[in-house]
Amino acid sequence: MAPADAANRGVVMRGPTRHPLWMRVQRKVERVLARRRPELSPIVTELPGAYFENPPRVPRKFSEYLADAGNDVEIESPEALVLNKAVARFIGSAQSIVNVGSVSAAFERFVAVDRCLELVANVRDESFAEWARDTCSYENVSYCPGDLSTLLNDNERFDLALAIGVIDGQPNYSEFLLSLAQLADRVIVTASNKARDHQSLMAPGPTDRERIREWTAGEFYWVLKSHFGVVKLYAMPDPIVPCTVEIGPLSEMSPVIAVCERP
């Protein structure tokens, strides 16, 4: 069986329902969580059958990334670095690329060796930009501190726009996607998959409080499809190997890499 076919096995049930069978399943899950993981039990029983979003949080400061990294030269997790490397395989024929919400210029470090590329990394503030310049000082990479409005005000267009691990923390994801579409006709967006494990799928909201919301692969597809004409989903069968396969709406692989194009 092909990896993509294997990823689509199973049925995902979402949304509030009062079907007796589903209610029995939910009560059983609550009992198991209460016995094995009591700290998670309130998350499931808090709003039975409903879905909630976490309130927006203040973005992490550069000093917090440094504190978490300790003596490590990298300020992002190994999983984030692998994801950036996997995304780099999708740049295709793009010559100008903007990376919205970059933390450590990891993507730029992977691809900047190709001097034909013109890269713009949109980082949160000047402290991130200074660190990135020290670790990725290629002549074809420039840094733009600030929010997305800074790029939009310049009215510059790119061949490709990236948003790696950014969208699930955006208060207004629709406005964010429209802004990405203003920057480029081809966009790559990544997000965690709510169906990645049973606990995350059953929880009525993101267990990671830094995420405002989460989608399954199928939900993510339709969110993107409402903004782009062509949407294809990919994921890594092995989360530590940057090799991807195309996936379907019922896939449990996470994170999801969505390659989108305007009509």
C-alpha positions in Angstrom: 0.0 0.0 0.0 1.4 3.4 -1.0 2.2 5.9 1.9 -0.4 8.3 0.7 -3.1 5.6 0.8 -2.0 4.4 4.2 -2.2 8.0 5.5 -5.9 8.2 4.5 -7.2 5.2 6.4 -9.7 5.7 9.2 -12.6 8.0 9.7 -12.5 11.3 11.5 -15.6 12.3 13.4 -15.9 16.0 14.2 -18.4 18.5 15.6 -21.1 18.3 18.3 -23.4 15.3 18.1 -25.8 13.5 20.4 -25.7 10.1 18.7 -25.9 7.5 21.5 -22.9 5.6 20.2 -20.7 8.7 19.9 -21.8 9.8 23.4 -20.7 6.4 24.8 -17.4 6.6 23.1 -16.8 10.1 24.5 -17.7 9.0 28.1 -15.3 6.1 27.7 -12.5 8.4 26.6 -13.2 10.7 29.6 -13.0 7.7 32.0 -9.7 6.6 30.4 -8.2 10.1 30.6 -9.4 10.5 34.2 -7.6 7.3 35.2 -4.4 7.5 33.1 -3.9 11.2 32.4 -5.9 13.1 35.0 -4.3 16.4 34.1 -5.9 16.2 30.6 -9.4 15.2 31.8 -10.7 18.8 32.3 -9.7 19.6 28.7 -12.0 17.0 27.3 -14.9 17.4 29.8 -14.8 21.2 29.9 -17.0 21.7 26.9 -18.4 18.3 25.7 -19.2 18.3 22.0 -18.0 21.9 21.5 -14.8 23.4 20.1 -13.0 26.4 21.5 -10.0 28.6 20.4 -7.2 29.7 22.7 -6.9 33.4 23.3 -4.1 35.1 21.3 -0.8 35.2 23.2 2.0 37.7 23.1 4.7 36.3 20.7 7.7 34.8 22.4 10.6 37.2 22.9 14.1 36.5 21.5 15.4 36.1 25.0 13.0 33.3 25.7 14.2 31.4 22.6 17.8 31.8 23.8 16.9 30.6 27.3 15.2 27.5 25.9 18.2 26.8 23.6 20.7 26.9 26.5 24.2 26.2 25.0 22.8 25.0 21.7 23.6 27.2 18.7 20.1 26.7 17.4 17.2 28.5 18.9 14.5 26.4 17.1 13.6 22.8 17.8 15.1 20.0 15.7 11.6 19.3 14.4 11.2 22.9 13.2 14.6 22.7 11.4 13.6 19.5 9.6 10.3 21.1 8.6 12.1 24.1 7.1 14.4 21.7 5.1 11.3 19.8 3.8 9.7 23.0 2.7 12.8 24.0 0.8 12.2 21.1 -1.5 9.1 22.8 -2.9 10.5 26.1 -4.1 10.5 24.9 -7.7 11.4 27.6 -10.2 10.9 30.5 -7.8 13.6 33.1 -7.8 12.3 35.6 -5.3 11.0 34.2 -2.0 9.6 35.9 1.2 9.5 33.9 4.4 6.8 35.4 6.7 7.3 35.0 10.5 10.8 33.5 10.3 12.4 32.8 13.7 16.0 31.9 13.0 16.3 32.1 9.2 16.6 28.3 9.1 14.9 28.1 5.7 17.3 30.8 4.3 20.3 28.9 5.6 19.2 25.8 3.7 18.7 27.5 0.3 20.9 30.7 0.3 23.8 28.8 -1.2 21.9 29.1 -4.5 23.0 32.7 -5.4 20.3 32.9 -8.1 17.7 33.2 -5.3 16.6 36.5 -3.7 15.4 35.8 -0.2 13.6 38.1 2.3 13.1 36.9 5.8 10.3 38.6 7.7 11.4 38.3 11.4 9.5 39.5 14.5 11.8 42.3 15.6 15.4 43.7 15.3 16.7 41.3 18.0 15.8 38.3 15.8 17.2 40.1 12.7 20.6 40.7 14.4 20.9 37.0 15.4 19.9 35.9 11.9 22.4 38.2 10.3 25.2 36.6 12.4 24.1 33.0 11.5 23.1 33.6 7.9 25.0 36.5 6.3 24.6 35.6 2.6 24.5 38.5 0.2 21.2 37.3 -1.3 19.3 37.3 2.0 17.8 40.4 3.5 15.9 40.8 6.8 12.7 42.7 7.3 11.8 43.1 11.0 8.2 43.8 12.0 4.7 42.4 11.2 3.3 41.5 7.8 2.1 45.1 7.1 5.7 46.2 6.7 6.0 43.9 3.6 2.5 44.9 2.3 3.3 48.6 2.5 6.3 48.1 0.2 3.9 46.7 -2.5 6.6 44.2 -3.5 5.6 40.9 -5.3 7.5 37.6 -5.0 7.5 34.3 -6.8 6.8 32.4 -3.6 5.6 33.3 -0.1 6.2 31.0 2.9 4.4 30.8 6.3 6.1 28.0 8.2 4.4 27.2 11.5 2.8 30.6 11.7 -0.9 30.4 10.7 -2.2 28.5 13.8 -1.1 31.4 16.0 -2.8 34.1 13.8 -5.9 35.7 15.4 -7.5 36.3 11.9 -6.3 33.4 9.7 -8.4 34.5 6.7 -6.9 38.0 6.7 -3.5 36.4 7.0 -4.0 34.2 4.0 -5.3 37.1 1.9 -2.1 39.0 2.8 0.1 36.1 1.7 -1.8 36.1 -1.6 -1.0 39.7 -2.1 2.7 38.9 -1.8 2.8 36.0 -4.2 0.6 33.8 -6.5 2.2 30.7 -5.0 2.1 30.2 -1.3 3.3 27.4 1.1 1.7 27.2 4.5 2.4 24.7 7.2 0.3 23.8 10.3 0.0 21.0 12.9 -2.6 18.3 12.2 -5.3 18.1 14.9 -5.7 14.4 14.0 -2.0 13.6 14.7 -2.9 11.6 17.8 -6.1 10.6 19.6 -5.7 13.0 22.5 -5.3 16.0 20.2 -8.2 14.9 18.0 -10.6 14.4 20.9 -9.6 17.6 22.7 -12.1 20.5 22.1 -9.3 22.9 21.6 -5.5 23.0 21.1 -3.6 21.6 24.1 -0.7 23.8 23.2 -1.7 27.2 24.5 0.6 29.0 22.0 -1.8 27.8 19.2 -5.1 29.6 18.8 -6.6 26.9 16.7 -5.9 23.6 15.0 -7.3 21.8 11.9 -7.4 18.3 10.6 -5.8 17.9 7.2 -9.2 17.9 5.6 -10.3 21.1 7.4 -7.1 22.8 6.6 -7.6 21.9 2.9 -11.0 23.6 2.7 -9.8 26.7 4.7 -7.0 27.1 2.1 -9.3 26.1 -0.9 -11.5 29.1 -0.1 -8.5 31.4 -0.8 -6.6 29.6 -3.5 -7.5 27.8 -6.7 -5.1 24.9 -6.3 -4.2 23.3 -3.0 -2.0 20.2 -2.5 -1.2 18.7 0.9 2.0 16.9 1.9 3.6 15.6 5.0 6.7 13.7 6.3 6.1 10.0 7.1 9.1 10.2 9.4 9.1 13.6 11.3 12.9 13.6 11.5 13.5 13.0 7.8 12.7 15.9 5.4 11.1 13.6 2.7 7.5 14.2 1.9 4.5 12.3 0.4 1.2 13.8 -0.9 -1.6 13.2 1.6 -5.4 13.2 1.7 -7.9 14.8 4.0 -8.0 12.0 6.5 -4.2 11.8 7.0 -2.9 11.7 10.6 0.6 12.9 9.6 1.8 16.1 11.1 2.7 18.8 10.4 0.9 19.4 7.1 2.6 21.2 4.3 0.2 22.9 1.9 1.3 24.1 -1.5 -1.2 26.7 -2.8 -1.6 28.6 -6.1 -4.0 31.3 -7.1 -6.2 30.6 -10.2 
